[in-house]
Amino acid sequence: IMDKIYQAIGWDVALKIDRTVWLEFERHSVEVGKRITAEQQYASLKVPFALGNALFEAGVDLPTACSKVRGLSYSSRSGFRFSRDLLEESYKQALDSILEQVRELVRKMPNIHCLLVVGGFAEFPLVINQFEQSFSDRSIRIIRPNDSSLSVLKGAVMYGQNPNIVQSRVLRYSYGVQSTILFDEVVHPERLRYKAGGVDYCRNIFRPFAQANKKMKINNPISKDFYPTKSD
C-alpha cells in the first residue's frame, strides 16, 4: 500500500518528509486491508494532519498525483481511496507465498480438516477469502478466531509466563550424528565400505535422534548407545 502512495507522490518528495510523520500514517495504512470485504470495491484511508501539511508544503497536489496510479484516488473528504484490485495486487506476493507454504504442509499431511488462521493478516477479509477458495476442493474448514491478530502475541506472553504450557513441538529439522554401521551390500555404496577387526562397516551414516515433521515432547531426553569399531 505504501509503495503505491510513494509512487504517486514521487520517491524524491517522500524521502524529504520527516520519517516520524510517515510512521504514523503507515500504522494506519495496515488497517485498510481489514476494511474491504467481498462485497466492497473500495477502501479509504484518511491523511493525518502532519502528513497532509508536509505534502502541501512540498507542493504535492494529491488528486493529480494519485490519478497516476491505477486504482488510487484522493479527495479531501475521504483521503486516499484504494480499489479492490489495487489492494489484491498489493497483497498478492505475500499471500501467494503464504498459500504455497500451507499447500505444501497440507500435501504432506492429507488428514487435515481445519486450518486455524491467526496473526495480523488473518483479519484481512481478502486473505480469508483466498484461503477458502484455495482449499475448497479439499473441504478444509478455515477458522479465524476472535482477536486473531493478537493470538501470536498472547501465545508468546503465556509461554513466557509458563514454558510448560507447550507440551510438544513438531520438529522442523532432523537431529542426529554421523556414525558407522555394519555394511549392507544391498543398501550401502561401495565407496563407504571399510574393514575393521575383520568386519565390513559403512562409514558416514547419519543416525537420527529425532526426525523432521515428527512430534517431540518438551524436555524428553533421548539416549542412544555408541561403541568404537576398533579396540585402539
SEGUKE-958064 format. One record per atom (N, C-alpha, C): residue in one letter; x, y, z. Coordinates in pm, whole numbers, padded with zeros to 5 digits, always signed. Layout:
BEGIN
AXYZ;...
This chain:
BEGIN
I+00083-00118+00000;I+00000+00000+00000;I+00088+00125+00000;M+00186+00129+00087;M+00272+00247+00097;M+00352+00267-00031;D+00393+00159-00095;D+00467+00172-00221;D+00384+00246-00326;K+00254+00220-00330;K+00166+00286-00426;K+00156+00436-00396;I+00151+00470-00267;I+00142+00611-00229;I+00273+00683-00260;Y+00386+00618-00227;Y+00515+00677-00260;Y+00528+00696-00411;Q+00480+00598-00485;Q+00485+00606-00630;Q+00404+00725-00682;A+00289+00749-00617;A+00201+00858-00661;A+00264+00995-00637;I+00318+01016-00517;I+00369+01150-00485;I+00514+01169-00529;G+00582+01057-00561;G+00721+01063-00604;G+00816+01032-00489;W+00908+00939-00514;W+01002+00898-00409;W+01090+01014-00363;D+01125+01102-00454;D+01212+01214-00416;D+01143+01305-00314;V+01012+01326-00331;V+00936+01406-00235;V+00918+01330-00104;A+00885+01201-00113;A+00861+01119+00006;A+00982+01116+00098;L+01100+01107+00040;L+01223+01096+00120;L+01257+01226+00191;K+01203+01337+00144;K+01231+01466+00207;K+01144+01491+00330;I+01035+01416+00342;I+00943+01434+00455;I+00994+01356+00576;D+00984+01416+00692;D+01033+01356+00816;D+00977+01215+00833;R+01065+01123+00868;R+01026+00982+00879;R+00919+00960+00985;T+00923+01035+01094;T+00825+01016+01201;T+00684+01051+01153;V+00673+01143+01057;V+00542+01177+01000;V+00486+01059+00922;W+00573+00991+00848;W+00529+00874+00771;W+00491+00758+00861;L+00562+00741+00972;L+00538+00627+01060;L+00396+00625+01112;E+00344+00741+01151;E+00206+00748+01199;E+00109+00703+01091;F+00134+00748+00969;F+00046+00713+00858;F+00057+00565+00823;E+00178+00511+00828;E+00199+00370+00795;E+00126+00278+00893;R+00120+00317+01018;R+00046+00236+01117;R-00102+00228+01079;H-00156+00339+01032;H-00297+00341+00992;H-00317+00266+00860;S-00216+00264+00774;S-00232+00202+00642;S-00256+00052+00653;V-00208-00008+00762;V-00227-00152+00782;V-00376-00186+00792;E-00456-00090+00842;E-00597-00114+00865;E-00678-00120+00736;V-00624-00069+00626;V-00700-00062+00501;V-00748-00200+00458;G-00659-00298+00463;G-00695-00432+00420;G-00804-00497+00503;K-00824-00448+00625;K-00926-00505+00713;K-01065-00450+00681;R-01070-00342+00604;R-01197-00274+00581;R-01270-00319+00457;I-01201-00386+00366;I-01264-00419+00239;I-01308-00566+00241;T-01437-00588+00230;T-01494-00722+00232;T-01520-00769+00090;A-01579-00887+00078;A-01606-00945-00054;A-01703-00858-00134;E-01789-00782-00064;E-01890-00701-00133;E-01839-00562-00168;Q-01738-00515-00097;Q-01690-00379-00118;Q-01586-00373-00231;Q-01586-00262-00300;Q-01492-00242-00410;Q-01386-00137-00379;Y-01404-00063-00268;Y-01309+00042-00233;Y-01290+00049-00083;A-01173+00100-00041;A-01145+00127+00099;A-01072+00260+00107;S-01102+00337+00212;S-01045+00471+00225;S-00949+00479+00342;L-00859+00576+00336;L-00761+00599+00442;L-00738+00749+00454;K-00777+00805+00568;K-00761+00948+00588;K-00614+00985+00609;V-00581+01107+00572;V-00443+01155+00583;V-00428+01234+00713;P-00335+01194+00801;P-00313+01271+00924;P-00272+01415+00893;F-00303+01505+00985;F-00277+01647+00961;F-00130+01673+00931;A-00041+01612+01009;A+00102+01638+00992;A+00150+01598+00853;L+00102+01484+00804;L+00143+01440+00670;L+00081+01528+00563;G-00048+01561+00580;G-00114+01647+00482;G-00046+01781+00471;N-00006+01837+00585;N+00062+01966+00586;N+00199+01957+00520;A+00271+01846+00546;A+00403+01828+00486;A+00394+01815+00334;L+00293+01743+00287;L+00274+01727+00142;L+00233+01860+00078;F+00151+01938+00150;F+00109+02068+00098;F+00230+02160+00084;E+00317+02162+00186;E+00436+02246+00182;E+00533+02201+00073;A+00528+02070+00041;A+00616+02019-00065;A+00558+02044-00204;G+00438+02105-00208;G+00377+02138-00336;G+00311+02022-00407;V+00271+01917-00330;V+00209+01798-00390;V+00059+01819-00404;D+00008+01806-00523;D-00136+01808-00547;D-00185+01663-00546;L-00242+01620-00435;L-00274+01479-00416;L-00373+01423-00518;P-00482+01492-00553;P-00572+01435-00654;P-00502+01407-00786;T-00416+01501-00829;T-00343+01482-00954;T-00240+01370-00942;A-00168+01369-00828;A-00064+01268-00808;A-00124+01127-00804;C-00237+01111-00733;C-00298+00978-00720;C-00356+00928-00850;S-00395+01019-00937;S-00453+00978-01066;S-00352+00906-01154;K-00224+00915-01119;K-00119+00849-01197;K-00109+00700-01166;V-00169+00657-01055;V-00163+00517-01013;V-00301+00454-01030;R-00308+00347-01107;R-00436+00281-01133;R-00496+00227-01003;G-00621+00265-00977;G-00689+00216-00859;G-00672+00303-00736;L-00597+00413-00749;L-00574+00503-00635;L-00630+00641-00667;S-00706+00700-00575;S-00759+00834-00592;S-00754+00906-00458;Y-00786+01035-00460;Y-00781+01114-00336;Y-00889+01220-00337;S-00951+01240-00220;S-01043+01351-00200;S-01021+01406-00061;S-01047+01535-00044;S-01025+01598+00087;S-01117+01541+00194;R-01226+01483+00152;R-01324+01430+00249;R-01286+01290+00299;S-01251+01201+00208;S-01224+01062+00248;S-01076+01026+00251;G-00990+01112+00197;G-00847+01081+00194;G-00813+00993+00076;F-00715+00906+00095;F-00677+00813-00011;F-00787+00708-00028;R-00814+00672-00152;R-00915+00571-00182;R-00851+00462-00267;F-00857+00338-00218;F-00793+00225-00284;F-00899+00133-00343;S-00880+00094-00468;S-00973-00001-00528;S-00943-00142-00480;R-01040-00228-00491;R-01022-00369-00453;R-00909-00433-00533;D-00904-00404-00664;D-00799-00461-00750;D-00661-00418-00704;L-00647-00293-00664;L-00518-00242-00618;L-00474-00312-00490;L-00569-00331-00397;L-00536-00400-00272;L-00496-00544-00298;E-00569-00613-00383;E-00536-00752-00414;E-00398-00761-00477;E-00367-00667-00565;E-00235-00664-00628;E-00125-00639-00525;S-00153-00550-00428;S-00053-00514-00327;S-00021-00630-00234;Y-00122-00713-00203;Y-00103-00824-00110;Y-00067-00955-00180;K-00071-00956-00311;K-00060-01082-00386;K+00070-01157-00358;Q+00183-01089-00363;Q+00311-01159-00347;Q+00322-01226-00211;A+00287-01151-00106;A+00294-01208+00030;A+00194-01320+00047;L+00072-01300-00004;L-00033-01400+00012;L-00002-01527-00066;D+00050-01514-00187;D+00086-01631-00267;D+00192-01715-00197;S+00289-01647-00134;S+00394-01719-00061;S+00337-01796+00058;I+00245-01733+00131;I+00182-01799+00246;I+00101-01919+00201;L+00020-01901+00097;L-00066-02010+00048;L+00016-02127-00002;E+00128-02100-00069;E+00211-02209-00120;E+00270-02290-00005;Q+00313-02223+00101;Q+00367-02295+00216;Q+00260-02379+00284;V+00139-02325+00295;V+00030-02401+00357;V-00009-02519+00269;R-00014-02499+00137;R-00046-02610+00046;R+00056-02723+00061;E+00182-02686+00075;E+00286-02788+00091;E+00265-02868+00218;L+00228-02801+00326;L+00201-02871+00452;L+00080-02962+00439;V-00023-02914+00369;V-00144-02995+00350;V-00113-03118+00266;R-00026-03103+00167;R+00013-03219+00085;R+00085-03324+00170;K+00166-03278+00264;K+00241-03371+00349;K+00151-03436+00455;M+00046-03364+00494;M-00044-03415+00599;M-00187-03413+00547;P-00224-03512+00468;P-00355-03513+00399;P-00476-03525+00491;N-00455-03557+00617;N-00569-03575+00708;N-00613-03445+00775;I-00561-03333+00728;I-00602-03203+00785;I-00744-03169+00740;H-00829-03131+00835;H-00968-03096+00805;H-00999-02950+00838;C-00912-02887+00919;C-00934-02747+00958;C-00801-02672+00954;L-00809-02544+00920;L-00693-02455+00926;L-00728-02339+01017;L-00648-02319+01120;L-00668-02208+01213;L-00578-02093+01167;V-00639-01985+01124;V-00565-01872+01067;V-00552-01762+01172;V-00428-01727+01208;V-00405-01625+01311;V-00301-01525+01261;G-00281-01419+01340;G-00187-01315+01301;G-00259-01198+01238;G-00187-01088+01217;G-00248-00968+01162;G-00312-00987+01027;F-00249-01067+00942;F-00302-01091+00807;F-00437-01162+00811;A-00463-01235+00919;A-00588-01311+00930;A-00710-01221+00941;E-00691-01095+00973;E-00803-01003+00986;E-00840-00937+00853;F-00769-00976+00746;F-00800-00921+00614;F-00902-01011+00546;P-01023-00964+00519;P-01123-01046+00451;P-01074-01102+00318;L-00992-01024+00246;L-00938-01072+00119;L-00853-01197+00139;V-00779-01199+00248;V-00692-01314+00277;V-00775-01437+00309;I-00876-01421+00396;I-00961-01534+00433;I-01033-01588+00310;N-01078-01499+00225;N-01147-01540+00102;N-01056-01624+00013;Q-00929-01585+00002;Q-00833-01661-00079;Q-00807-01798-00017;F-00800-01805+00115;F-00781-01934+00182;F-00899-02026+00154;E-01020-01972+00166;E-01139-02054+00145;E-01145-02105+00001;Q-01108-02023-00094;Q-01110-02065-00234;Q-01001-02168-00262;S-00883-02148-00203;S-00769-02235-00232;S-00789-02377-00180;F-00865-02393-00072;F-00879-02525-00011;F-01022-02578-00015;S-01106-02516-00099;S-01245-02561-00109;S-01254-02701-00167;D-01161-02738-00256;D-01165-02871-00317;D-01129-02980-00217;R-01064-02943-00107;R-01026-03042-00005;R-01126-03043+00110;S-01229-02960+00103;S-01329-02948+00211;S-01262-02917+00345;I-01161-02833+00339;I-01092-02791+00461;I-01160-02666+00516;R-01197-02669+00640;R-01264-02557+00704;R-01162-02454+00749;I-01186-02327+00717;I-01097-02219+00758;I-01157-02151+00881;I-01081-02151+00990;I-01129-02095+01116;I-01044-01973+01152;R-01111-01861+01176;R-01043-01740+01222;R-01098-01702+01359;P-01019-01718+01464;P-01069-01689+01599;P-01085-01538+01622;N-01160-01502+01725;N-01168-01362+01765;N-01030-01313+01808;D-01002-01187+01780;D-00870-01129+01812;D-00758-01211+01750;S-00778-01251+01626;S-00678-01335+01561;S-00543-01266+01549;S-00543-01133+01539;S-00416-01060+01527;S-00336-01064+01656;L-00404-01090+01770;L-00336-01094+01899;L-00299-01235+01941;S-00341-01335+01865;S-00321-01474+01906;S-00174-01508+01925;V-00091-01465+01830;V+00053-01496+01840;V+00114-01424+01959;L+00077-01297+01978;L+00129-01220+02092;L+00087-01282+02225;K-00041-01319+02236;K-00089-01380+02359;K-00018-01512+02387;G+00003-01590+02280;G+00073-01717+02298;G+00215-01696+02348;A+00283-01594+02295;A+00420-01567+02338;A+00425-01525+02485;V+00328-01441+02525;V+00323-01397+02664;V+00293-01514+02757;M+00197-01598+02719;M+00162-01714+02801;M+00280-01809+02814;Y+00354-01828+02703;Y+00471-01917+02708;Y+00580-01858+02796;G+00596-01724+02789;G+00696-01660+02873;G+00666-01675+03021;Q+00538-01673+03056;Q+00498-01688+03197;Q+00505-01833+03242;N+00476-01925+03149;N+00476-02067+03185;N+00522-02151+03065;P+00652-02177+03052;P+00703-02254+02938;P+00642-02393+02927;N+00591-02447+03035;N+00533-02582+03033;N+00398-02587+02964;I+00346-02473+02924;I+00217-02471+02855;I+00227-02540+02720;V+00347-02542+02662;V+00370-02614+02536;V+00424-02752+02572;Q+00348-02856+02544;Q+00385-02991+02583;Q+00468-03063+02477;S+00452-03022+02350;S+00526-03089+02243;S+00540-02995+02124;R+00632-03027+02035;R+00655-02950+01913;R+00674-03046+01796;V+00639-03000+01677;V+00669-03074+01555;V+00802-03022+01504;L+00899-03110+01492;L+01035-03069+01458;L+01047-03019+01315;R+01119-02909+01297;R+01144-02855+01164;R+01261-02927+01098;Y+01357-02973+01180;Y+01476-03039+01127;Y+01494-03176+01191;S+01578-03257+01128;S+01619-03385+01188;S+01749-03361+01264;Y+01766-03432+01375;Y+01886-03419+01457;Y+01949-03557+01474;G+02080-03562+01462;G+02149-03690+01477;G+02299-03673+01469;V+02368-03783+01447;V+02514-03782+01442;V+02562-03867+01325;Q+02684-03841+01285;Q+02749-03924+01182;Q+02809-04046+01252;S+02779-04164+01203;S+02827-04284+01270;S+02864-04392+01170;T+02901-04507+01223;T+02941-04623+01142;T+02852-04741+01178;I+02805-04814+01074;I+02722-04931+01097;I+02774-05046+01011;L+02721-05165+01033;L+02761-05280+00953;L+02725-05257+00806;F+02816-05295+00718;F+02797-05271+00574;F+02693-05368+00517;D+02599-05312+00438;D+02496-05391+00371;D+02514-05370+00221;E+02552-05473+00149;E+02580-05460+00006;E+02457-05416-00074;V+02339-05445-00025;V+02217-05409-00096;V+02187-05260-00082;V+02224-05203+00031;V+02186-05065+00063;V+02300-04965+00045;H+02419-05001+00089;H+02527-04903+00100;H+02619-04901-00023;P+02668-04781-00062;P+02761-04770-00174;P+02898-04826-00137;E+02963-04884-00234;E+03093-04949-00211;E+03197-04851-00160;R+03191-04725-00204;R+03293-04627-00166;R+03295-04598-00016;L+03188-04634+00056;L+03182-04609+00200;L+03221-04732+00282;R+03258-04841+00215;R+03294-04964+00287;R+03438-04956+00341;Y+03454-05004+00461;Y+03589-05022+00514;Y+03586-05137+00615;K+03702-05195+00639;K+03710-05314+00723;K+03779-05280+00854;A+03725-05333+00964;A+03784-05315+01096;A+03762-05442+01177;G+03871-05500+01227;G+03860-05623+01306;G+03799-05736+01227;G+03825-05738+01094;G+03772-05845+01010;G+03625-05830+00975;V+03566-05716+01008;V+03423-05692+00981;V+03409-05575+00885;D+03317-05586+00788;D+03292-05477+00694;D+03193-05378+00755;Y+03235-05251+00753;Y+03149-05143+00804;Y+03122-05040+00694;C+03020-04960+00718;C+02987-04847+00630;C+03004-04719+00711;R+03088-04629+00662;R+03115-04505+00734;R+03021-04393+00688;N+03021-04284+00766;N+02949-04161+00733;N+02798-04181+00716;I+02740-04260+00804;I+02596-04281+00802;I+02529-04190+00905;F+02423-04121+00862;F+02351-04033+00954;F+02256-04115+01041;R+02278-04109+01171;R+02192-04179+01267;R+02105-04076+01339;P+01977-04068+01309;P+01892-03964+01369;P+01853-03995+01512;F+01855-03890+01593;F+01796-03897+01727;F+01648-03862+01719;A+01617-03765+01634;A+01479-03720+01616;A+01465-03672+01472;Q+01352-03700+01410;Q+01334-03673+01268;Q+01235-03559+01243;A+01259-03486+01134;A+01175-03373+01097;A+01030-03416+01078;N+00939-03325+01111;N+00793-03345+01096;N+00736-03445+01196;K+00817-03484+01294;K+00767-03573+01399;K+00741-03493+01526;K+00641-03534+01601;K+00608-03466+01726;K+00706-03509+01835;M+00758-03411+01907;M+00855-03439+02012;M+00810-03371+02141;K+00804-03447+02249;K+00767-03391+02378;K+00879-03301+02430;I+00838-03193+02498;I+00934-03100+02555;I+01006-03165+02673;N+01137-03139+02685;N+01219-03191+02795;N+01212-03343+02804;N+01210-03409+02689;N+01208-03554+02686;N+01344-03605+02639;P+01430-03649+02730;P+01565-03690+02691;P+01563-03811+02597;I+01657-03813+02503;I+01674-03926+02412;I+01816-03979+02428;S+01829-04109+02443;S+01962-04168+02461;S+01983-04282+02362;K+02103-04290+02309;K+02141-04400+02221;K+02282-04444+02258;D+02311-04569+02237;D+02442-04623+02271;D+02529-04631+02147;F+02655-04591+02161;F+02754-04598+02053;F+02879-04664+02106;Y+02942-04743+02019;Y+03063-04816+02057;Y+03170-04797+01951;P+03297-04800+01989;P+03406-04787+01891;P+03413-04910+01802;T+03451-04893+01676;T+03467-05006+01585;T+03603-05072+01598;K+03695-04999+01660;K+03830-05052+01681;K+03864-05049+01828;S+03938-05147+01872;S+03973-05155+02014;S+04072-05046+02054;D+04151-04996+01957;D+04251-04893+01992;D+04196-04754+01965;
